[in-house]
Amino acid sequence: MPRPRRRPTHAGSWYDEDGTRLASQIQDWISAVPTPQGVHARAIISPSRVFILGPSHHYYTRRCCLSPASSYDTPLGSVSIAQDVYQELQSTGQFDVMDIDVDEAEHSLELQMAYLAHIMRGKEFQLVPIMVGSLTPEREAAYGRLLAKYLDDKSNVFIISSDFCHWGSRFSYTFNDHSKGPIYKAIEWLDTQGMNIIEQGDPKAFTEYLRKYGNTICGRHPISVFLNMVRSCSTKFEISFENYDQSARVTNFRDSSVSYAAAIVTAPGKS
């Protein structure tokens, strides 16, 4: 039975479904971000495979899941899935294959696709989308060890899909520390603690941070898997956060916001 194509089910609601408008919007957003001087991330090397690790928002699983699709469609074109890598991952017995309706309901992987299709236009590459379930620290470490060899391979690039703090009663999370000033400053302080730990590349410290504060970082499990990958690699990587923002400046408990942080991972001295 042929594999289906994964439809861009969130186009027209979460992002523009018109390819021309979407490409223009993405280029405007990219142009608005300052480029770090002297930094060369893996994505610049024109990788042949792009791994995307995203959290599961709707489907509960204690494992990592692969897509049943042959490709991901976007308003900017279709990108095929690296079936050879998928076969390698499935052969380990550690990955499930999700149903197509589960895949199409999840937005964490799809929302990376239009950016990739735009940035990588004209280049040959394939996807390795992985939906990361609600994992124990032990399982995060096991997946990190399993995937580390792919991070060591220069022909691969990894994207970890995650927002940061989801704050407000609608998220059932209202952390506050009056000593930090307005609530949005307390949120920024909280997120910064997590970002600093991620930059250290310490998965155990990140787990302890989450246990202590309960920060509602939706991609905490993909991030933890990635930190374990970095720990298990033979290549030495550096993680650096470059941008941070919040959807709103919360000043009272009727407000809500979602935080966003962007980091790059580099291998200094490697080309």
NORPE-V667385 format. One record per helix or strand of 2 or more residues. SS is the DSSP state (H for helix, E for strand). FROM is the first residue (numbers start at 1). LEN is the number of residues. If there is no record, write none. Layout:
SS	FROM	LEN
SS	FROM	LEN
//
This chain:
E	5	2
H	19	13
H	42	4
E	49	7
E	64	3
E	71	4
E	77	5
H	83	9
E	95	3
H	100	6
H	110	10
E	126	7
H	137	16
E	156	6
E	166	3
H	169	3
H	178	3
H	183	18
H	203	11
H	220	13
E	238	9
E	257	10
//
